[in-house]
Amino acid sequence: MKNIFMRCAFGLAAAVMASTAHAQDDADSFPTKPVHVIVPYGAGGAADLLARTMALKLSEIWNESVIVENKPGGVGTIGITSVVRSPADGYTLVSVPVSDLAVNPHLYRKRPFDVFKDLTPVSQVGAALNVLVVSPKLGVKNGKELIALAKSKPHGLTYSSPGVGSQAHLVAAMFGMAADIKLQHIPYNGVAAALSDVVGGQIDIMFAQLPSALSMIEAGKIQAVGMASEERSSLAPDIPTLKESAGVSIGDAVSWSGLMAPAGTPLEVREKIAAAVTQAMRSQEIQQKLAAMGMVGLGGTPEELAKAMKSDSDRYRKVIQTLDITLD
């Protein structure tokens, strides 16, 4: 009987060693064919621009095609589901914004996947900072004046966002809680319309991504009050942080994008991809290209992406529960 157990143990160990060796061989030779990166939204958004910038550089590094495909629909559901159902070999990946990884799992009651179980982290791709902008008609110069103005009004101030549950919505709510002021949410259908009414003075304030707002800030159409980050950005060094401007902090509320693979994709393969993504996104060429669009390249390991997902998931879950919002 003892010999049977020993033979089983040796057989299991051999199988594990063979599996590990096979995964390592796959990683060493990766990629041997085109890699597909799915963006679950339409062309032109931050996630799409980051994915395309990354793909061009990865194609050079690997000397292999990296193809970006837009599969919009269902608030990211269609594109993400297609990747969840793909082979777990590293050749089909999805580049998604933080909302899909840390916000939507708590916001939507019906999702055909669990990003923490059905996908596995590869690397962060890049990020855009969120900046608090106000209508020039308010006549405030900094965050402390804005808070004082809000407290002087019985109903507080209005703020716009691209929609209920968007990061702009949640970050503004976090700011209102931290500053102990009343803010009335006015959701719009998209960023352009939401920003336009801040410019026109119909809406008081908004948390907008820097790429969308920077040209309007520079033109004096809206006033930048503070970055939703712990440190100033080299992309706009004259804009203070919220802590500097308003005396309150909501941490790094950054709109980052992450690269994910189907669950079961070997760690060795994901680490190989992550190393190339990091090389690409931290290169001077890519950083300069992204800076012109108001973004930064990130990169990093699968473990670092997993940590970022958990941190932001915990942060936004609390806000969503406090606001008591759910969507179908």
Buried (B, 14 or more C-beta within 10 A) or exposed (E): EEEEEEEEEEEEEEEEEEEEEEBBEBBEEBBEEEBBBBBBBEEEBBBBBBBBBBBBBBBEBBEBEBEBBBBBEBBBBBBBBBBBEBEBBBBBBBBBBBBBBBBBBBBBEEBEBEBBEBBBBBBBBBBBBBBBBBBBEBEBEBBBBBBEBBEEEEEBBBBBBBBEBBBBBBBBBBBBBBBEBEBEBBBBEEBEEBBBBBBEEEBBBBBBBBBBBBEBBEEEBBBBBBBBBBEBBEBBEEBBBBBBBBBBBBBBBBBBBBBBBBBEBBBBBBBBBBBBBBBBBBBEEBBEBBBEBBBBBBBBBBEBBBEBBEEBBEBBBBBBEEBEBEEE
